[in-house]
């Protein structure tokens, strides 16, 4: 690894966007010159996604069952049964919560979720990471939280990140990195060891499940090599799930479902949003990146290459509850949702970093490093193209090529294509069933009419939302990266309307 800019960096920033646009443009070209080839390719493509949907549906059910199992367990009792008191009480939790222009009410719900955990608070350090750019509000919130909660936990600290530090972007990564480095000396003054401090970073709207801390402790202490692990809880966008429009609720549930699915495949699991890692490991990788707006997913790759491939993500099926996107009105909510997805998909910028280190690092087994790199490529290309291709390409040969319309294949192709997509709807039904069981009640009961409307409208809304709030934001990010227009960090608007708290 080197501080110099890799000479092939721009090549791998350009490549994802070029490939995605080629995937989207190729069906139109084949419709004119080789419609039969396109028809065959589309049948193979849709069949591939049909099979993939089947596996994803199975893993969604599996993930849901694991979620129900782990959230109903008393993990503190498991800790006490398996480990001595010195072992489990020797472990401390540092919880870093960055904030920028969030209301006191938002942060209050966050720290209260920590205090209400099924875990002794004399083993918890709460670190509020504020920004000098928001000094007045930051000082007020820090003072209020310290006044109310300072005596309820082992240690409450507030650290302000200075603005305009050379070499840093504006974003979450520089904030939490600065805060962690500043509190490090305090931790050692207290006599704590780096391998006995587990660091969780979570956003200001996040609320941890009451079993998160004991579950994390149990899995950390049970692991034979915890230094080389990150621990990933399930993000559940449930804080305000019944306050948001149906479209936003559908997108939020889809994000949670994807994390449930991928959590059943630890080899493909990456850091996303709230996650945990030991202070020992964080010190060796120099905490988080101060150069990217997607520090969560990027943290996996930094650790993976720093430890020469000896780094893995351990799934936790105990969730961290988060806010679904909700702004002042439907129009603003839709805009915020699109911008959030665009920021998430900026993880495509990791490809250049991954390719550089995959090529340069000779200590990682060849198959392992290239398999991980290809998984990253495939996920971003599919993210930006799959929904668009399946929704638009089937009718292109019939619309563009008049000669193809009169062939036997032209007659049979739409019928076969329709049947394949119809079978794929079984996956949507499974999603709706799991959604109905998973979504929390509102004020003691689930709103039956809203659930019925979700069932009726989802088959119509889902294909469109997949295009406009998944593929297009991802394609937008890839195109910006292709053109060298780097995305800047912005905080998603957070509403104080949260009826599920």
Long-range contacts (C-beta under 8 A, 24 or more apart in sequence): 1-305, 1-357, 1-360, 1-361, 6-352, 6-356, 8-352, 8-355, 8-356, 9-352, 9-356, 10-352, 10-484, 12-351, 12-352, 12-355, 12-356, 13-349, 13-351, 13-352, 13-481, 13-482, 13-484, 14-481, 14-482, 15-351, 16-348, 16-351, 16-377, 16-380, 16-381, 16-384, 16-478, 16-481, 16-482, 17-475, 17-478, 17-479, 17-481, 17-482, 18-482, 19-381, 20-381, 20-384, 20-385, 20-475, 20-478, 21-475, 21-479, 23-381, 23-385, 23-389, 24-385, 24-388, 24-389, 24-475, 27-389, 27-392, 27-393, 27-396, 28-396, 28-400, 30-397, 31-396, 31-397, 31-399, 31-400, 31-401, 31-404, 32-400, 32-401, 35-397, 35-400, 35-401, 35-404, 35-410, 36-404, 36-407, 36-409, 38-393, 38-396, 38-397, 39-397, 39-409, 39-410, 39-413, 42-389, 42-393, 42-394, 42-417, 43-413, 43-416, 43-417, 43-420, 45-389, 45-390, 46-390, 46-417, 46-420, 46-421, 46-424, 47-420, 49-386, 49-390, 49-424, 50-420, 50-423, 50-424, 53-424, 53-426, 53-427, 54-426, 54-427, 56-261, 56-427, 57-426, 57-427, 57-430, 57-431, 59-260, 59-261, 59-264, 59-265, 60-257, 60-260, 60-261, 60-430, 60-431, 60-434, 61-430, 61-434, 62-264, 63-234, 63-260, 63-261, 63-263, 63-264, 63-317, 64-260, 64-434, 64-437, 64-438, 66-263, 66-264, 66-317, 67-234, 67-260, 67-317, 67-319, 67-438, 69-317, 70-211, 70-215, 70-316, 70-317, 70-318, 71-209, 71-211, 71-317, 71-318, 71-319, 73-211, 73-215, 74-118, 74-211, 74-214, 75-118, 75-211, 75-214, 75-215, 75-217, 75-218, 75-318, 76-118, 76-119, 76-214, 78-214, 78-218, 79-214, 79-217, 79-218, 79-221, 82-218, 82-221, 82-222, 83-221, 87-221, 88-217, 88-221, 89-120, 89-123, 90-196, 91-123, 91-196, 91-197, 91-198, 91-217, 91-220, 91-221, 92-123, 92-124, 92-125, 92-154, 92-192, 92-196, 92-197, 92-198, 93-119, 93-123, 93-124, 93-125, 93-197, 93-198, 93-199, 93-200, 93-213, 93-216, 93-217, 94-125, 94-127, 94-180, 94-183, 94-187, 94-197, 94-198, 94-199, 94-200, 94-279, 95-124, 95-125, 95-126, 95-127, 95-199, 95-200, 95-201, 95-202, 96-127, 96-129, 96-176, 96-179, 96-180, 96-199, 96-200, 96-201, 96-202, 97-126, 97-127, 97-128, 97-129, 97-201, 97-202, 97-203, 97-204, 97-206, 98-129, 98-130, 98-131, 98-172, 98-175, 98-176, 98-179, 98-201, 98-203, 98-204, 99-128, 99-129, 99-130, 99-131, 99-134, 99-138, 99-141, 99-204, 100-130, 100-131, 100-133, 100-134, 100-175, 100-491, 101-134, 101-137, 101-491, 102-141, 102-204, 102-205, 102-491, 102-494, 103-494, 103-496, 104-140, 104-141, 104-144, 104-145, 105-496, 106-204, 106-205, 106-494, 106-496, 107-141, 107-145, 107-204, 108-145, 108-148, 109-205, 109-207, 109-239, 109-498, 109-501, 110-202, 110-204, 110-205, 110-206, 110-207, 111-145, 111-149, 112-149, 112-207, 113-206, 113-207, 113-208, 113-209, 113-210, 113-321, 114-153, 114-208, 114-213, 115-149, 115-152, 115-153, 116-210, 117-208, 117-210, 117-211, 117-212, 117-213, 117-214, 118-210, 118-211, 118-213, 118-214, 119-213, 119-214, 119-217, 121-152, 121-153, 121-154, 122-153, 122-154, 123-154, 124-153, 124-154, 124-213, 125-153, 125-154, 125-155, 125-156, 125-157, 125-183, 125-187, 126-153, 126-155, 126-156, 126-157, 127-157, 127-158, 127-159, 127-179, 127-180, 127-183, 128-156, 128-157, 128-158, 128-159, 129-159, 129-161, 129-175, 129-176, 129-178, 129-179, 130-158, 130-159, 130-160, 130-161, 131-160, 131-161, 131-163, 131-175, 132-160, 132-161, 132-162, 132-163, 133-163, 133-170, 135-160, 155-186, 155-190, 157-183, 157-186, 159-183, 167-290, 167-291, 168-290, 168-291, 169-290, 169-291, 169-292, 169-293, 169-488, 169-489, 170-488, 170-489, 171-290, 171-292, 171-293, 171-295, 171-489, 172-203, 172-293, 172-295, 172-489, 173-288, 173-289, 173-290, 173-291, 173-292, 173-293, 173-295, 173-298, 174-290, 176-201, 176-287, 176-288, 176-295, 177-286, 177-287, 177-288, 177-289, 177-290, 180-279, 180-282, 180-287, 180-288, 181-287, 184-279, 184-283, 187-279, 194-278, 194-279, 194-280, 194-283, 195-226, 195-227, 195-278, 195-279, 195-280, 197-278, 197-279, 197-280, 198-231, 198-276, 198-277, 198-278, 198-279, 199-276, 199-277, 199-278, 199-279, 199-282, 200-274, 200-275, 200-276, 201-274, 201-275, 201-276, 201-288, 202-273, 202-274, 202-320, 203-273, 203-274, 203-322, 204-494, 205-239, 205-322, 205-323, 205-494, 206-273, 206-274, 206-320, 206-321, 206-322, 207-239, 207-320, 207-321, 207-322, 207-501, 208-233, 208-274, 208-320, 208-321, 209-233, 209-318, 209-319, 209-320, 209-321, 211-318, 212-316, 212-318, 212-319, 212-320, 215-316, 215-318, 216-276, 216-316, 216-318, 219-314, 219-316, 220-276, 220-278, 223-314, 225-310, 226-278, 227-278, 227-280, 227-281, 228-281, 228-303, 228-307, 228-310, 228-311, 228-312, 229-277, 229-278, 229-311, 229-312, 229-313, 229-314, 230-271, 230-275, 230-276, 230-277, 230-299, 230-300, 230-303, 230-311, 230-312, 230-313, 230-314, 231-275, 231-276, 231-277, 231-313, 231-314, 231-316, 232-263, 232-269, 232-270, 232-271, 232-272, 232-275, 232-276, 232-313, 232-314, 232-315, 232-316, 233-274, 233-275, 233-276, 233-316, 233-317, 233-318, 233-319, 233-320, 234-259, 234-260, 234-263, 234-315, 234-316, 234-317, 234-318, 234-319, 234-320, 235-259, 235-272, 235-273, 235-274, 235-319, 235-320, 235-322, 236-319, 236-320, 236-321, 236-322, 237-321, 237-322, 237-323, 237-324, 238-321, 238-322, 238-324, 238-439, 238-440, 238-500, 239-321, 239-322, 239-323, 239-324, 239-498, 239-500, 239-501, 240-323, 240-324, 240-326, 240-495, 240-497, 240-498, 240-499, 240-500, 241-324, 241-439, 241-440, 241-500, 242-442, 242-447, 242-450, 242-499, 242-500, 243-326, 243-495, 243-497, 243-498, 243-499, 243-500, 244-324, 244-325, 244-326, 244-333, 245-330, 245-333, 246-450, 246-453, 246-454, 246-457, 246-461, 247-334, 247-337, 247-461, 247-465, 247-469, 248-324, 248-325, 248-326, 248-333, 248-334, 248-337, 249-324, 249-454, 250-454, 250-458, 250-461, 250-462, 250-465, 251-324, 251-325, 251-337, 251-341, 251-465, 251-469, 252-324, 252-325, 253-431, 253-435, 253-438, 253-439, 254-465, 256-438, 257-431, 257-434, 257-435, 263-315, 263-317, 264-315, 266-312, 266-313, 266-314, 266-315, 267-312, 268-375, 269-313, 269-315, 270-297, 270-300, 270-313, 271-296, 271-297, 271-299, 271-300, 271-313, 272-296, 272-297, 273-320, 273-322, 274-320, 274-322, 275-299, 275-313, 277-303, 281-307, 292-349, 292-350, 293-343, 293-346, 293-487, 293-488, 293-489, 294-343, 294-344, 294-346, 294-347, 294-349, 294-350, 297-347, 297-350, 298-347, 298-350, 298-353, 301-350, 301-353, 301-354, 301-357, 304-372, 305-357, 305-361, 305-364, 308-361, 308-363, 308-364, 309-361, 309-363, 309-364, 309-365, 309-368, 309-369, 323-494, 323-495, 323-498, 325-492, 325-493, 326-493, 326-494, 326-495, 326-497, 327-493, 327-495, 328-493, 332-493, 336-492, 336-493, 337-469, 338-468, 338-469, 338-472, 338-473, 339-473, 339-490, 339-492, 340-492, 341-469, 341-470, 341-473, 341-474, 342-473, 342-474, 342-476, 342-477, 342-487, 343-487, 343-489, 343-490, 343-492, 344-473, 345-380, 345-383, 345-384, 345-473, 345-474, 345-476, 345-477, 345-478, 346-477, 346-481, 346-487, 347-380, 348-380, 348-474, 348-477, 348-478, 348-481, 349-477, 349-481, 349-486, 349-487, 350-376, 351-376, 351-377, 351-380, 380-474, 380-478, 383-470, 383-471, 383-474, 384-471, 384-474, 384-475, 384-478, 385-471, 385-475, 386-471, 387-463, 387-466, 387-467, 387-470, 387-471, 388-467, 388-471, 388-472, 388-475, 390-421, 391-463, 391-466, 391-467, 425-459, 428-458, 428-459, 428-462, 432-458, 440-500, 442-499, 442-500, 443-499
